[in-house]
Amino acid sequence: MDNEELIKKANLQEIVDAGEKVYEKIKSQYEPQHNGKFLAIEPESKKVYFGEESADAVAKAKKDFPDKVFYLVKIGYGYTETLAKYKKQ
């Protein structure tokens, strides 16, 4: 399934809500020492993938969950994204 199909089928609000709950529980393990790095969170399993860059975190998550959309957070910055896939340059 391609990226657009995954995003169309996903309930993005549910992913954001569930991802935020997971991050709130674990953020003290990452802030402030990893501020500026990224976590990709698979909300159903609550698995967390750390990366220096957003693409790193998503690539790790995609190995376990190739057809999922993730909650992506930049540690210590208070904004999020949902990502299904990335394209490696």
C-alpha positions as CSV (number, residue, x, y, z in Angstrom):
1,M,0.0,0.0,0.0
2,D,1.4,3.4,-0.9
3,N,1.7,6.4,1.4
4,E,-1.4,8.2,0.2
5,E,-3.6,5.1,0.6
6,L,-2.3,4.6,4.1
7,I,-3.0,8.1,5.1
8,K,-6.5,8.1,3.5
9,K,-7.4,4.9,5.4
10,A,-6.0,6.0,8.8
11,N,-7.9,7.9,11.4
12,L,-5.3,10.6,12.0
13,Q,-7.1,12.1,15.0
14,E,-7.0,8.7,16.8
15,I,-3.3,8.3,15.9
16,V,-2.5,11.7,17.3
17,D,-4.6,11.2,20.5
18,A,-3.1,7.8,21.2
19,G,0.5,8.9,20.3
20,E,0.2,12.0,22.6
21,K,-0.8,9.7,25.5
22,V,2.2,7.4,24.9
23,Y,4.6,10.4,24.6
24,E,3.3,12.0,27.8
25,K,4.1,8.8,29.7
26,I,7.6,8.5,28.4
27,K,8.8,12.0,27.6
28,S,10.8,12.3,30.9
29,Q,13.0,9.5,29.6
30,Y,14.0,11.6,26.6
31,E,13.7,15.3,27.6
32,P,15.9,17.3,27.9
33,Q,18.9,15.1,27.0
34,H,17.5,14.2,23.6
35,N,15.8,17.5,22.7
36,G,15.7,18.0,18.9
37,K,15.8,14.3,18.1
38,F,12.7,12.3,17.1
39,L,10.4,9.6,18.2
40,A,8.1,7.6,15.9
41,I,5.3,6.0,18.0
42,E,3.1,3.2,16.8
43,P,0.0,3.9,18.8
44,E,-1.6,0.5,18.9
45,S,1.4,-1.4,20.2
46,K,2.8,1.7,22.0
47,K,6.3,0.8,20.5
48,V,8.6,3.8,20.3
49,Y,11.5,4.3,17.8
50,F,14.2,6.9,18.4
51,G,16.1,8.6,15.7
52,E,18.5,11.5,15.2
53,E,16.3,12.7,12.3
54,S,12.6,12.1,11.6
55,A,13.4,9.7,8.7
56,D,15.6,7.6,11.0
57,A,12.9,7.1,13.5
58,V,10.3,6.3,10.8
59,A,12.7,3.9,9.0
60,K,13.1,1.9,12.3
61,A,9.4,1.9,12.9
62,K,8.7,0.8,9.3
63,K,10.8,-2.3,9.7
64,D,8.4,-3.6,12.3
65,F,5.2,-2.0,10.9
66,P,5.5,-1.4,7.1
67,D,1.8,-0.6,6.7
68,K,1.2,1.7,9.6
69,V,0.9,5.5,10.1
70,F,3.0,6.8,13.0
71,Y,2.8,9.6,15.5
72,L,6.1,11.5,15.1
73,V,7.3,14.0,17.7
74,K,10.4,16.2,17.8
75,I,11.5,15.8,21.4
76,G,11.2,18.9,23.5
77,Y,9.5,21.0,20.8
78,G,5.8,20.3,21.4
79,Y,4.8,19.7,17.8
80,T,3.9,16.5,16.1
81,E,3.3,15.0,12.7
82,T,1.8,11.8,11.5
83,L,3.8,9.9,8.9
84,A,3.2,6.7,7.0
85,K,6.3,6.5,4.8
86,Y,9.3,8.5,3.9
87,K,11.4,8.6,0.8
88,K,15.1,8.3,1.2
89,Q,17.0,10.8,-0.9
